[in-house]
Amino acid sequence: MLKEFKEFAIKGNMIDLAIGVIIGGAFGKVVTSIVNDLVMPPIGLLLGKVNFTDLYIRLDDKPSSTLAEAKAAGAATFNYGLFLSTLLDFLIVSFVIFIAVKQINRFRRKEEAKPDPKENMKECPECLSEIPKKASRCKYCTAVLEAPAAERA
């Protein structure tokens, strides 16, 4: 069982997955920083100097001026500003993944569209070497070959 686990863990797909998860986590942190530090402040400024991390609704009747103050008092809060930031994170990450998958699929289609080089080949009846279908003489044994039906007409 230990040997099977070792084979499973060392397989290329498992290592690729681990690398993908690590890079994805780092990418998520970068996107979160972009949203919180670069995108949301200008949006908040345009909306009247609003800090999205301080947008909340306190669910009890006691007043508090900031989210941190409400949390320190142990109040239940509805944090819609943090939700908007997280939603924007999700949309950016989803869009980037969509673009990446779209590019990967485009490259795969190009690889699939390449013609098989053996499609235009035939086997010499004398020496069994592969030669072009349109050849009238084998380049290996110089045997004269029957011309294709389209060329005989």
Salt bridges, closest charged atoms under 4 A:
ASP60 OD1 - ARG58 NE 2.52
GLU130 OE2 - LYS118 NZ 3.99
GLU146 OE2 - ARG152 NH1 3.28
